């Protein structure tokens, strides 16, 4: 019932232990390099695809005989590092995309002997270094690989190693995967087998004819541009699946493709339904984790049925489709017809992950350009925000030396040979403390929270640090959740209160830890309800938030060669109260909400500052009443002023009349006198 590395690894370790035990009984002590060389050079290749085996079937008696025969020969326990500088220092040559198979295919290979010497070499080690001189025969295992016939390997580590060239000619290779190796053997003793080997893999993909350019179409053909008659044809091929035997197809993806639709049609099944494992790898370039791009599906195929799987692809790359019957379910062979059809909105480019569509805190919308470069595509956009992300800085950091007994890397055998009391390398630990508060909103009593060390996330064998662990505690010191930086733990539902997260990092170099003392921590909190972001088809409608009779983009189609601008607006509903300025709300823009695998673009909205509170809180009705009261008061005051002005005017008129009468009386008196 066991298969894969779960079975092969312990089996190989057990055989290696048996060989070491037999060598010890014979009075020989060999190191790991000599043991590995004995196991590999004595293995028996079997008739199987090279994807499924390494050196071949392990053979314990043959490995023991090999080790006894060749022990002590020059460079028998010396490892060699092979790299291809023009391929980013790769340990072999791997060509997979159609673009890589064009142009000159000549590669330089760097060979470096790896001596296990002390930091300061002893006289014996210097003599071992200078005496190295190997006459090597270089032999390719396939006729489409050409190398020099021989090379002389000297102690060239200080000079940066030595190189030889490899030329490939895959022009005559049919579609599929092809394997070869360049093996270097001792010219004076070829029976020792390869001292080192350079693996070479060349994948010739099945090509799909591109659609005709629009400028080359006749007027009659242009009328059918929106139909499938003008689209690139789908690739169809039959498949015969055997239990436990993988079947692979390598397909050249059009430059602008973003996802593929794979259709599997079954025929007659005399022995009942089958379980088929579908594994799709869209590209072998880059360091994107395979879980972020590959597709794995277990399909239940019944007689005369059809299954459709949509999967992401990378434009211009080679898509690998691998299918296999589950030999635990129904081992009887099955015959299928497969069809692969490529689609695109032209929105993602050749990247596996599209850049994030960002709505800034002061923006009203974000703009997206979509088209249909391959065939007419259905357009039914839907944008929503589903979570809030918050970055935390550590409140404290402490670096200490580890245990003197448990946290010291032992010196190498070479260091111990140079000095029996050579010290080991001390491992240091750094503890980072983060604090945050949780305040669920409304009727919710708990808020889900996911903690992640974002800069160290999804790194395992290439991780720069050791013991990347974290622990979530409440205010009372009770541990609620824990995990590692490599992958996400389950979300933790937290009640209202204060919490802390401790992150433990370890490294021999204290300076490396010091450089990470301000390492940010990410908190991801799902929103209680997704926030919809309306998608408009014009800048004016997006700027006005849809006011003025502007409606959102309706479901429709984009004809091949067409183009459309989309404007994703910020959410119109109120944000949860616990979202603060600086938080980033994340979600996605689905260009076809009815298809799970069609192109989706990451969406981010930066939370703006909260509205400024007024000095006196009052509702609109109260404001209107205040305005009426103020207006009435102003009217009364104006009337009183006017009345007072009239009274003043009347008093002035009466005074003038009294003065006038007094003057008349004075004149009459003077006349009588």
C-alpha positions in Angstrom: 0.0 0.0 0.0 3.0 2.3 0.4 4.6 4.1 -2.6 6.6 7.1 -3.5 9.2 8.6 -1.3 7.4 7.4 1.8 8.5 3.9 0.8 11.7 4.5 -1.2 13.5 6.7 1.4 13.3 4.3 4.4 14.1 1.4 2.1 17.3 3.2 0.8 18.3 4.2 4.3 17.9 0.6 5.5 20.0 -0.8 2.6 22.7 1.9 3.3 22.8 0.8 7.0 23.3 -2.8 5.9 26.2 -1.8 3.6 27.9 0.2 6.3 27.5 -2.7 8.8 29.1 -5.1 6.3 32.0 -2.6 5.6 32.6 -2.3 9.3 32.8 -6.0 9.7 35.4 -6.0 6.8 37.4 -3.4 8.7 36.6 -0.4 6.5 35.2 3.0 7.5 33.7 5.0 4.6 32.2 8.5 4.6 28.9 9.6 3.1 30.3 10.5 -0.3 32.0 7.2 -0.8 28.9 5.3 0.4 26.6 7.3 -2.0 29.0 6.7 -4.9 28.9 2.9 -4.1 25.1 2.9 -4.0 24.6 4.9 -7.2 27.3 3.2 -9.4 26.1 -0.2 -8.4 22.4 0.4 -8.9 20.7 -1.4 -11.8 18.6 0.9 -14.1 15.1 -0.4 -14.8 12.8 0.2 -17.8 10.8 3.1 -16.4 10.5 6.7 -17.1 13.4 8.8 -15.6 10.8 10.8 -13.7 10.1 7.7 -11.6 13.7 6.7 -10.7 17.1 8.0 -9.9 20.2 5.9 -10.4 18.1 2.7 -10.6 17.2 -0.3 -8.4 19.4 -0.4 -5.3 21.6 -3.4 -4.9 23.2 -4.0 -1.5 25.6 -6.9 -2.4 26.8 -5.0 -5.5 27.3 -1.8 -3.4 29.4 -3.7 -0.9 31.5 -5.2 -3.6 32.0 -1.8 -5.2 33.1 -0.1 -2.0 35.5 -2.9 -1.1 37.1 -2.8 -4.6 37.5 0.9 -5.1 38.2 2.1 -1.5 41.2 4.4 -1.3 41.4 5.2 -5.0 42.1 8.9 -5.9 39.1 11.2 -5.3 36.9 8.2 -4.4 35.6 10.1 -1.3 35.8 13.6 -2.9 32.5 15.3 -3.8 32.2 17.6 -6.9 29.9 20.6 -7.3 28.5 21.1 -10.8 26.8 24.3 -11.9 25.7 26.0 -15.1 26.4 29.7 -14.6 24.2 30.8 -17.5 21.2 29.0 -16.0 21.5 30.8 -12.6 23.9 28.3 -11.2 21.6 25.3 -11.8 23.0 21.8 -11.1 21.9 20.6 -14.5 20.4 21.7 -17.8 16.6 21.8 -17.9 14.9 23.2 -21.1 11.2 23.2 -21.2 9.7 26.2 -22.9 9.6 26.6 -26.7 11.5 30.0 -26.4 14.4 28.2 -24.7 14.9 25.8 -27.6 15.6 28.6 -30.0 19.1 30.1 -30.7 22.4 28.6 -29.7 22.3 25.8 -27.2 25.8 25.7 -25.9 26.4 25.8 -22.1 29.4 26.1 -19.9 29.6 23.8 -17.0 31.6 24.6 -13.9 33.2 21.8 -11.9 34.5 22.4 -8.4 36.1 19.7 -6.1 34.8 20.2 -2.5 37.6 19.4 -0.1 36.6 18.9 3.5 39.4 20.9 5.0 39.8 23.0 8.1 39.6 26.8 8.1 43.4 26.8 8.2 44.7 23.9 6.1 47.2 21.5 7.6 50.3 20.4 5.7 48.6 17.1 4.8 45.5 19.0 3.5 47.6 21.3 1.4 49.4 18.3 -0.1 46.0 16.6 -0.9 44.8 19.8 -2.6 48.0 20.2 -4.8 48.2 16.5 -5.7 44.8 16.3 -7.3 45.1 15.6 -11.0 42.3 13.5 -12.6 42.3 12.4 -16.2 38.5 12.3 -16.9 36.6 11.0 -19.9 33.4 12.9 -20.7 30.7 10.7 -22.2 27.2 11.9 -23.1 24.5 9.2 -23.0 22.4 10.5 -25.9 23.4 11.4 -29.5 21.9 14.9 -29.3 24.4 15.9 -26.7 28.0 16.8 -27.6 30.9 17.4 -25.2 34.7 17.4 -25.3 36.1 13.9 -25.2 38.1 14.5 -22.0 39.3 17.0 -19.4 42.0 17.2 -16.8 40.7 18.2 -13.4 43.3 19.9 -11.2 43.1 21.4 -7.7 41.4 24.5 -9.1 39.2 25.5 -6.2 41.2 28.7 -5.5 40.9 29.6 -9.2 37.1 29.1 -9.2 36.9 25.6 -10.6 37.2 24.4 -14.2 34.7 24.3 -17.0 33.7 22.3 -20.0 31.1 22.9 -22.7 27.9 21.1 -23.6 26.1 21.5 -26.9 22.6 20.3 -27.5 20.8 19.7 -30.8 17.1 18.9 -30.0 16.0 19.7 -33.6 15.2 16.0 -34.3 13.5 15.2 -31.1 9.8 14.5 -31.1 7.3 16.1 -28.7 7.8 14.8 -25.1 10.4 14.6 -22.4 13.9 13.5 -23.3 16.7 12.8 -20.8 20.5 12.5 -21.1 23.6 12.9 -18.9 27.2 13.8 -19.2 29.2 11.3 -17.2 32.8 11.9 -16.1 34.8 8.7 -15.4 38.4 8.1 -14.5 40.2 7.5 -17.8 42.7 5.2 -16.0 40.0 3.1 -14.3 36.6 3.3 -16.1 35.2 0.4 -14.0 34.8 2.9 -11.1 31.9 4.4 -12.9 31.0 8.1 -13.0 32.8 10.4 -10.5 30.2 13.0 -11.3 27.3 13.4 -13.7 25.5 16.3 -15.3 21.7 15.6 -15.8 20.1 17.1 -18.9 16.4 17.3 -19.6 14.8 18.7 -22.8 11.0 18.9 -23.1 9.6 19.3 -26.6 6.1 20.7 -26.2 3.1 20.1 -28.5 2.4 23.4 -30.3 -1.0 24.9 -30.9 -1.5 27.0 -34.0 -2.0 30.7 -33.1 -5.1 32.5 -34.3 -4.8 34.4 -37.6 -3.9 38.2 -37.1 -6.9 40.4 -37.5 -5.2 42.4 -40.2 -4.8 39.3 -42.4 -8.5 38.4 -42.3 -10.9 39.1 -45.2 -14.0 41.2 -44.7 -16.1 38.0 -44.6 -13.8 36.5 -42.0 -13.9 39.6 -39.9 -17.6 39.1 -39.5 -16.8 35.9 -37.6 -14.1 37.3 -35.3 -16.4 37.0 -32.4 -17.1 33.4 -33.2 -15.0 30.3 -32.3 -14.2 29.9 -36.0 -11.5 32.5 -35.7 -10.1 31.3 -32.4 -7.0 29.1 -32.1 -8.0 25.4 -32.3 -8.2 23.2 -29.3 -5.6 20.5 -28.9 -7.1 17.0 -28.8 -5.4 13.7 -28.1 -6.4 10.2 -27.0 -5.2 8.7 -23.7 -4.8 5.1 -22.6 -4.4 5.0 -18.8 -2.9 2.0 -17.0 -3.2 1.6 -13.2 -0.3 3.3 -11.4 1.4 4.5 -14.6 1.5 8.3 -15.2 0.8 9.6 -18.7 2.2 13.1 -19.5 1.6 15.7 -22.2 3.6 18.9 -22.6 1.7 21.7 -24.3 3.0 25.0 -25.6 0.8 27.7 -24.1 0.0 30.8 -26.3 1.7 34.0 -25.2 -1.4 35.7 -24.0 -3.2 32.8 -22.4 -4.2 33.0 -18.7 -6.2 29.8 -18.1 -7.0 26.6 -19.8 -10.1 24.4 -20.0 -9.3 20.7 -20.0 -12.1 18.4 -21.1 -11.9 14.6 -20.5 -14.5 12.4 -22.2 -14.7 8.7 -21.3 -15.8 5.8 -23.5 -17.2 2.4 -22.6 -16.1 1.1 -19.2 -16.7 -2.6 -18.8 -15.2 -2.7 -15.3 -17.1 0.2 -13.9 -16.1 3.8 -13.1 -12.5 5.0 -12.7 -10.7 7.4 -10.3 -8.3 9.6 -12.3 -5.7 11.9 -10.7 -5.1 15.0 -12.8 -1.9 17.0 -12.0 -1.1 20.1 -13.9 2.1 22.2 -13.6 1.8 25.4 -15.6 5.5 26.4 -15.5 8.9 25.3 -14.2 10.4 28.8 -14.0 10.8 31.0 -11.0 10.7 30.2 -7.3 6.9 30.4 -6.8 5.8 27.6 -4.4 4.2 24.8 -6.3 1.1 24.9 -4.1 0.5 28.4 -5.4 0.3 27.5 -9.1 -0.2 23.7 -9.6 -3.6 22.0 -9.9 -4.4 18.6 -8.4 -7.8 17.0 -8.9 -9.2 13.5 -8.2 -11.9 12.9 -10.9 -14.5 10.2 -10.8 -15.1 9.2 -14.5 -18.1 7.2 -15.4 -19.0 5.5 -18.6 -19.7 8.0 -21.5 -19.3 11.0 -19.2 -17.5 14.3 -19.5 -15.4 16.2 -16.9 -14.2 19.8 -17.4 -11.3 21.2 -15.3 -10.2 24.8 -15.6 -6.6 25.6 -14.5 -4.3 28.6 -14.5 -1.4 28.7 -17.0 1.5 31.0 -17.8 1.6 32.6 -21.3 4.5 31.4 -23.4 5.4 28.6 -21.0 4.9 24.8 -21.3 2.0 23.3 -19.5 2.5 19.8 -18.2 -0.6 17.6 -17.8 -0.1 14.3 -16.0 -2.9 11.8 -15.6 -2.9 8.5 -13.8 -5.5 5.9 -12.8 -5.7 5.3 -9.1 -4.5 1.7 -8.8 -6.1 1.3 -5.4 -9.6 1.9 -6.9 -10.0 0.2 -10.3 -6.7 -1.1 -11.9 -8.4 -1.9 -15.2 -7.1 0.2 -18.2 -9.2 3.1 -19.4 -9.4 5.0 -22.6 -10.1 8.8 -22.7 -10.2 11.6 -25.1 -8.7 14.9 -23.9 -9.1 18.4 -25.2 -7.3 21.5 -24.1 -8.6 25.0 -24.9 -6.9 28.2 -23.9 -8.6 31.5 -22.7 -7.5 35.0 -21.7 -8.7 38.4 -20.8 -5.2 39.9 -21.4 -5.2 41.3 -17.9 -2.5 39.3 -16.2 0.3 39.2 -18.7 2.8 36.3 -18.5 2.9 36.3 -14.7 1.3 33.5 -12.8 0.0 36.0 -10.3 -1.4 39.3 -11.5 -0.3 42.5 -9.7 -2.7 43.7 -7.1 -5.5 46.1 -8.1 -5.1 48.9 -5.5 -7.6 51.5 -4.4 -5.8 54.0 -2.3 -7.3 55.6 0.8 -7.9 58.8 -1.2 -8.9 57.2 -4.4 -12.5 56.6 -5.6 -11.7 53.7 -8.0 -9.0 51.6 -9.6 -8.8 51.0 -13.4 -8.4 47.6 -15.1 -7.9 46.9 -18.8 -9.4 43.7 -20.3 -9.6 42.2 -23.7 -10.0 39.0 -25.6 -6.8 38.2 -27.5 -7.6 34.5 -28.1 -11.3 34.0 -28.4 -14.6 35.7 -27.5 -14.8 35.7 -23.7 -17.8 36.1 -21.3 -17.4 39.2 -19.1 -19.3 39.2 -15.8 -17.2 41.1 -13.3 -17.6 41.0 -9.6 -15.4 42.7 -7.0 -15.5 42.2 -3.3 -13.4 42.6 -0.2 -13.3 39.6 2.2 -10.6 40.3 4.9 -8.6 43.1 6.6 -4.9 42.9 7.1 -3.0 44.7 9.8 0.8 45.0 10.2 2.3 45.0 13.7 5.8 46.0 14.8 7.4 44.2 17.7 7.0 45.9 21.0 10.3 44.2 22.2 13.1 42.0 20.9 15.6 39.9 22.9 18.6 38.1 21.5 20.3 35.4 23.6 22.8 32.6 23.1 21.4 29.2 23.1 22.2 26.3 25.4 25.9 25.5 25.6 25.1 21.8 25.3 22.1 21.6 22.9 22.5 24.7 20.7 26.1 24.4 19.4 26.9 23.1 16.0 29.7 20.6 16.3 32.9 21.2 14.4 33.5 19.3 11.1 35.8 16.2 11.0 38.4 18.4 9.2 38.4 20.9 12.1 38.7 18.1 14.6 41.7 16.6 12.7 43.4 20.1 12.7 42.6 20.7 16.4 41.0 18.1 18.8 39.6 20.9 20.9 38.1 22.9 18.0 35.0 24.8 19.3 31.6 24.5 17.7 29.4 27.2 16.4 27.0 28.8 18.8 23.3 29.2 17.8 21.6 32.4 18.9 17.9 32.9 19.5 15.7 36.0 19.1 12.3 36.4 20.7 10.0 39.1 19.2 6.9 40.2 21.1 3.8 41.7 19.4 0.7 43.1 21.1 -2.8 43.8 19.7 -6.4 44.3 20.8 -9.5 42.7 19.5 -13.0 44.3 19.6 -15.7 42.4 17.7 -18.4 44.5 16.3 -22.2 44.2 16.8 -23.6 40.9 17.9 -20.4 39.0 17.1 -18.7 37.8 20.3 -15.6 36.5 18.6 -13.3 37.8 15.8 -11.3 35.2 13.7 -7.6 36.1 13.5 -4.8 34.5 11.5 -1.1 35.4 12.3 1.6 35.2 9.6 5.3 36.2 9.4 4.8 37.4 5.8 8.4 37.8 4.8 9.3 34.2 5.9 6.0 32.6 4.7 6.1 29.5 2.4 9.8 28.9 2.7 11.0 25.5 3.8 14.4 24.3 2.4 15.3 27.8 1.2 14.4 29.4 4.5 17.1 31.8 5.7 16.5 31.0 9.4 15.9 28.1 11.7 13.0 27.5 14.2 10.7 30.1 12.7 7.9 29.5 15.3 5.2 31.7 16.8 2.8 31.4 19.8 -0.5 33.4 20.5 -1.3 34.1 24.2 -4.2 35.9 25.8 -3.8 38.5 28.6 -3.6 35.8 31.2 -0.7 34.0 29.5 -2.8 31.1 28.2 -1.6 29.7 24.8 -4.4 29.8 22.3 -2.6 28.9 19.1 0.8 28.2 17.7 2.5 27.5 14.4 5.4 28.0 12.1 6.3 30.7 9.6 6.4 28.2 6.7 2.6 27.7 6.4 -0.6 29.1 7.9 -2.3 27.7 11.0 -6.0 27.6 11.5 -7.8 30.9 12.2 -8.2 31.6 16.0 -11.5 33.0 17.2 -10.7 35.7 19.8 -13.0 37.4 22.2 -12.8 41.1 23.1 -9.5 41.8 24.9 -5.7 42.2 24.6 -3.4 39.5 23.1 0.3 39.0 22.4 2.2 36.9 19.9 5.8 35.7 20.4 8.0 34.8 17.4 11.1 32.7 17.9 13.9 32.9 15.3 17.3 31.1 15.5 20.6 31.6 13.6 24.3 31.1 14.2 25.0 34.7 13.1 23.9 37.1 15.7 24.1 40.0 13.2 21.5 38.3 11.0 19.1 38.3 13.9 19.8 41.9 14.7 18.9 42.9 11.2 15.4 41.4 11.8 14.6 43.1 15.1 11.8 45.2 13.5 10.3 42.3 11.6 6.6 43.1 10.9 3.9 40.6 11.7 0.7 40.3 9.6 -2.7 39.8 11.2 -5.4 38.7 8.8 -9.0 39.1 10.0 -11.9 38.0 7.8 -14.8 40.5 7.4 -18.2 39.5 8.9 -19.7 40.1 5.5 -17.9 40.6 2.2 -18.0 44.3 1.0 -19.0 44.7 -2.6 -17.1 47.1 -4.8 -19.2 48.2 -7.8 -17.6 47.8 -11.2 -18.4 50.6 -13.7 -17.5 50.9 -17.4 -16.6 54.6 -17.4 -14.4 57.0 -15.5 -17.2 59.5 -15.0 -19.6 57.0 -13.4 -16.8 55.7 -11.1 -15.8 59.3 -10.1 -19.4 60.0 -9.1 -20.0 56.7 -7.4 -22.7 55.7 -9.8 -24.9 58.8 -9.2 -26.7 60.3 -12.1 -28.3 57.1 -13.4 -25.0 55.3 -14.1 -25.3 51.5 -13.7 -22.7 48.9 -13.0 -21.2 46.8 -15.8 -23.7 44.2 -16.9 -22.9 40.6 -17.9 -21.9 40.4 -21.6 -19.2 39.4 -24.0 -15.9 40.7 -25.2 -15.3 39.9 -28.9 -11.9 38.5 -29.9 -9.6 41.5 -30.4 -11.9 43.7 -28.4 -11.0 45.9 -25.4 -12.9 47.3 -22.4 -11.9 49.4 -19.4 -13.3 48.5 -16.0 -13.4 50.8 -13.0 -13.5 49.1 -9.6 -15.0 51.6 -7.0 -14.3 51.7 -3.3 -16.9 50.0 -1.1 -20.0 52.1 -0.5 -21.1 50.4 2.7 -19.6 51.4 6.0 -16.4 49.7 7.1 -16.4 47.7 10.4 -15.6 49.9 13.4 -12.6 47.8 14.3 -10.9 48.6 10.9 -8.5 51.4 11.5 -6.5 53.7 9.2 -3.5 51.9 7.8 -5.3 48.5 7.6 -5.6 47.0 4.1 -8.8 45.3 3.0 -8.2 42.5 0.6 -10.3 40.5 -1.8 -10.4 39.9 -5.6 -11.9 41.0 -8.8 -13.5 38.0 -10.7 -13.8 38.8 -14.4 -16.3 36.0 -14.8 -18.1 35.4 -11.5 -19.6 32.2 -12.9 -16.2 30.5 -13.4 -14.0 29.7 -10.4 -10.8 29.3 -12.5 -11.2 32.2 -14.9 -8.8 35.1 -14.3 -9.1 36.7 -10.9 -7.1 39.8 -9.9 -6.1 40.5 -6.3 -7.9 43.6 -4.9 -6.7 45.8 -2.1 -8.3 48.9 -0.5 -6.4 51.0 2.0 -8.7 52.0 4.8 -8.9 55.8 5.1 -8.9 57.8 8.3 -12.2 57.8 10.3 -14.6 60.8 9.6 -13.9 63.8 11.8 -16.4 64.1 14.6 -18.3 67.4 15.0 -18.1 69.5 18.2 -21.8 69.1 18.9 -23.6 66.1 17.6 -27.0 67.0 16.2 -29.3 65.5 13.6 -30.5 67.3 10.5 -34.0 68.0 11.9 -32.5 69.8 14.9 -30.3 71.9 12.6 -33.4 73.0 10.6 -35.2 73.9 13.9 -32.2 75.9 15.0 -32.1 77.7 11.7 -35.8 78.6 12.1 -35.3 79.9 15.6 -32.3 82.0 14.6 -34.3 83.3 11.6 -37.3 84.3 13.8 -35.0 86.0 16.3 -33.3 88.0 13.5 -36.7 89.1 12.2 -37.9 90.4 15.6 -34.6 92.2 16.1 -35.0 93.9 12.8 -38.6 94.9 13.5 -37.6 96.4 16.9 -34.8 98.4 15.3 -37.1 99.6 12.6 -39.7 100.7 15.3 -37.1 102.4 17.3 -35.9 104.2 14.2 -39.4 105.4 13.5 -39.8 106.7 17.1 -36.5 108.5 16.9 -37.6 110.0 13.6 -40.9 111.2 15.1 -39.2 112.7 18.1 -36.9 114.6 15.8 -39.8 116.0 13.8 -41.7 117.1 16.9 -38.6 118.8 18.2 -38.2 120.8 15.0 -41.9 121.9 15.2 -41.5 123.0 18.8 -38.4 125.1 18.0 -40.2 126.6 15.0 -43.2 127.6 17.2 -40.9 129.1 19.8 -39.2 131.2 17.1 -42.6 132.5 15.8 -43.7 133.5 19.3 -40.4 135.4 19.8 -40.9 137.3 16.5 -44.5 138.3 17.5 -43.3 139.6 20.8 -40.6 141.7 19.2 -43.1 143.3 16.8 -45.5 144.3 19.6 -42.7 145.9 21.4 
